[in-house]
Amino acid sequence: MACFYSATAARNWAALYTGVAGLRWTIETCLGTPKGELGLDHCEARSWDGWHRHMTLCMAALAFLARLRAELVRVAAGKSNERSPEAVVEAA
């Protein structure tokens, strides 16, 4: 808490602290998923280029899996996705 508090100049530091603490959990979850499912932490690259390629491929695979998971959930629930670009084009 001291780290968050000392870095804020806002009067309403409690709301800011709550928001930052919530973002920390979200970021840890987002990085924990590729570590467990995609081997994000299995890279033993010896160069920046190798590390960058590994991270890029892991993040691309994560984006693909997230999209696939969302599509499967949508189909299973039988709901249309109003935010999808295809739905916007069809509505127009």
C-alpha positions in Angstrom: 0.0 0.0 0.0 2.9 2.4 0.7 4.1 2.0 -2.9 0.7 2.9 -4.3 0.1 5.7 -1.8 3.5 7.4 -2.2 3.1 7.5 -6.0 -0.2 9.2 -6.0 -0.8 12.9 -5.8 -4.6 12.6 -6.0 -6.8 13.5 -3.1 -9.0 10.5 -3.6 -6.2 8.0 -3.2 -8.5 5.2 -1.9 -10.4 4.9 -5.2 -7.1 5.1 -7.1 -5.6 2.4 -4.9 -8.6 0.1 -5.4 -8.4 0.5 -9.1 -4.6 -0.2 -9.3 -5.0 -3.2 -7.0 -7.8 -4.5 -9.3 -5.6 -4.0 -12.4 -2.8 -5.9 -10.7 -5.0 -9.0 -10.3 -6.2 -8.7 -13.9 -2.6 -8.5 -15.2 -1.4 -11.4 -13.1 -4.4 -13.5 -14.4 -3.6 -12.6 -18.0 0.0 -13.6 -17.6 -0.8 -16.7 -15.6 -3.0 -18.2 -18.3 -0.3 -18.3 -21.1 2.2 -19.6 -18.5 0.0 -22.5 -17.7 -1.5 -23.2 -21.1 1.1 -22.1 -23.7 4.5 -22.4 -22.1 5.2 -18.7 -21.8 7.7 -19.4 -19.0 9.5 -22.3 -20.8 11.6 -20.0 -23.0 15.4 -20.2 -22.5 16.2 -17.7 -25.2 19.8 -16.4 -25.3 19.0 -13.4 -27.4 16.4 -10.7 -27.4 15.3 -11.8 -30.9 14.6 -15.3 -29.7 12.8 -14.1 -26.6 10.7 -11.7 -28.7 9.7 -14.4 -31.1 8.7 -16.8 -28.3 6.6 -14.1 -26.6 5.0 -13.0 -29.8 4.0 -16.6 -30.7 2.7 -17.2 -27.2 0.6 -14.0 -27.3 -0.7 -14.8 -30.8 -1.7 -18.3 -29.7 -3.4 -16.8 -26.6 -5.4 -14.3 -28.7 -6.5 -17.2 -31.0 -7.5 -19.4 -28.1 -9.4 -16.5 -26.4 -11.3 -15.8 -29.6 -12.1 -19.5 -30.0 -13.2 -19.8 -26.4 -15.5 -16.8 -26.8 -17.0 -18.1 -30.0 -17.7 -21.5 -28.4 -19.3 -19.9 -25.4 -21.5 -17.8 -27.7 -22.6 -20.8 -29.7 -23.2 -22.9 -26.6 -25.4 -20.1 -25.1 -27.2 -19.5 -28.4 -26.7 -15.8 -28.2 -25.7 -13.6 -31.1 -22.7 -11.3 -30.6 -23.8 -7.7 -31.1 -20.3 -6.4 -30.9 -19.0 -8.6 -33.7 -18.0 -6.8 -36.9 -20.2 -9.3 -38.9 -23.2 -8.3 -36.8 -22.6 -4.6 -37.4 -22.3 -5.1 -41.1 -25.5 -7.2 -41.2 -27.4 -4.6 -39.2 -26.4 -1.8 -41.6 
